[in-house]
Amino acid sequence: MKTVASGDIEPVRQPEKTKVAMIFVAHPDDAEFGTAGSAAAWAREGWDVYYTIITDGGSGGDDHATDVSQEARRKISEIRKEEQREAGRILGLKDVIFLDYPDGTLEPTLELRRDIVRLIRQYKVDRVVCQSPEWGWEWGYSIGRNHPDHLASGTAVLRAIYPAPQNAWDFPELLAEGLEPYKVNELLVVGAPHPNFAVDISDTLDLKIEALRAHKSQIQDPTGMLATWMRRWASSRAARYGLDYVEEFHRATQNWDED
């Protein structure tokens, strides 16, 4: 180890920042609810924005179905993936990636952690967005938000984001694949207990709503209230930021020049 005198400490070399954002969620349509407006805004700003859908979405059929065979699940998965691709097209995403873990039984395994690290290194992701790994007990508590796959997805991403992407010693098999370490600079967590950051989606809220409507197998809107609900939700916490419509996150960074 090199020893340096006080005052002569060399700064740690940081990788050049990229404009690549990757949004990790458990299911097709999850990202549309929490981050679609932000994704569209970032794409307009010149970012390469990717969705990574961790499960295959195969449990998204009729709750009262009697045919739950593998073939039925495969058909549901195909429909939901196509809907997600269409939503991505609407938002201007660079691509949608599917990891195809079984829907409904997701766990934050080492295998999943490695898959996430692989993607971060492969795409040189600067900004990671994920779901909260914590149950929400706030006044807006929602049973659906606390889907176990959502919590497992958030746990897996937070376990993966540090230190493995930037540490050559973690998952050495990735080095053998030619994937060198890369440090994520920014993390945004959706639905976290203590949000501290918001993205102005005033100009992209309509795209968010259109992208949600692309998920026809999951979202029925016979009364046309979806747009009203989304506008109400996006405005509910916007005033504290002096904005009209926002998506809110807990933000953390690894940048040395930030607090």
Secondary structure, 3 states (H helix, E strand, C coil): CCCCCCCCCCCCCCCCCCCEEEEEECCCCHHHHHCHHHHHHHHHCCCEEEEEEEECCCCCCCCCCCCCCHHHHHHHHHHHHHHHHHHHHHHCCCEEEEEEECCCCCCCCHHHHHHHHHHHHHHCCCEEEEECCCCCCCCCCCCHHHCHHHHHHHHHHHHHHCCHHHCCCCCHHHHHCCCCCCCCCEEEEECCCCCCEEEECCCCHHHHHHHHHCCCCCCCCCCCCHHHHHHHHHHCCCHHHCCCCEEEEEEEECCCCCC
